[in-house]
């Protein structure tokens, strides 16, 4: 199964950055394929995606570990799953963000992850995180 992973440095405090990223309703602000997101219950996420003009609705599980600043997600009955991790960078002024996704088919997920990290970087630079 194809796996995709991207890492980037974001100029934001690690705890603040993770708190922002783990708010399910904020997913459309930084993930280019998600157009709507909500958390209908504990450990659940519901999203609407637009992938190359095709709209899809999906519901899955999500685990948020604030202590380790790690969020994991996936869809029942599907090979799709992923995680993100936020760690303080070496300077203490920023954070290192890693996003990892596993899918059951090849895709352009690497480009989507790079775009997501750049979107997060821009939000942080603009003071929105």
SEDRENFI-325481 format. One record per residue (C-alpha): x, y, z; residue in one letter. Coordinates in steps of 0.1 Angstrom, whole numbers, plus 5000, padded with zeros to 4 digits. Layout:
N
XYZa;...
***
This chain:
129
500050005000x;501450344991x;502550565020x;503150935019x;504951155044x;505951515045x;507651715072x;508052095076x;509052355102x;506352585113x;507052905133x;504552835161x;504652695196x;504152315194x;501252305219x;499452595202x;500052445167x;498752105178x;495752255194x;494852425162x;495552125139x;493651885161x;490452095159x;488551885134x;486452175122x;489552365111x;490652085086x;489352275056x;491552575065x;494752385057x;493952055040x;493352125003x;491051834996x;488651875026x;485852125020x;483852055052x;484651885085x;482851825118x;483251605149x;479851435153x;480951255185x;483951165206x;486650995185x;484651055153x;485151285123x;482951345093x;484451515062x;483451625027x;486251605002x;486651734967x;489251524949x;489651634912x;486151764911x;484551454927x;482751524960x;482751254986x;481451225021x;483251005047x;483050935083x;485850775103x;487650755136x;490050995151x;492350975181x;493851295196x;496651265220x;497451615233x;500251485256x;502251355226x;500851615202x;499751335179x;496551285159x;495650965142x;492650895118x;491250635095x;488150495080x;486550165091x;486649895064x;489250095045x;493050075043x;493150455045x;494650595077x;497150855088x;498651055115x;500251395123x;502751475149x;503951805162x;507251845181x;509252145192x;512052235169x;515652265180x;515452635185x;512452625207x;510852905186x;508952675162x;507652325156x;508352035134x;505151895118x;505051555102x;501951425083x;501751065072x;499050895051x;498550535040x;496150465011x;495150154992x;495950314958x;498650544944x;497650914944x;499051264944x;498951274982x;502551384985x;501551714967x;498451744989x;500651705021x;503151955009x;500352205001x;498852145036x;502252215053x;502652535032x;499052635041x;499752585078x;503052775075x;501253065060x;498553065087x;501253065114x;503153345097x;499953545095x;499453505132x;496253295128x;497753005148x;
***
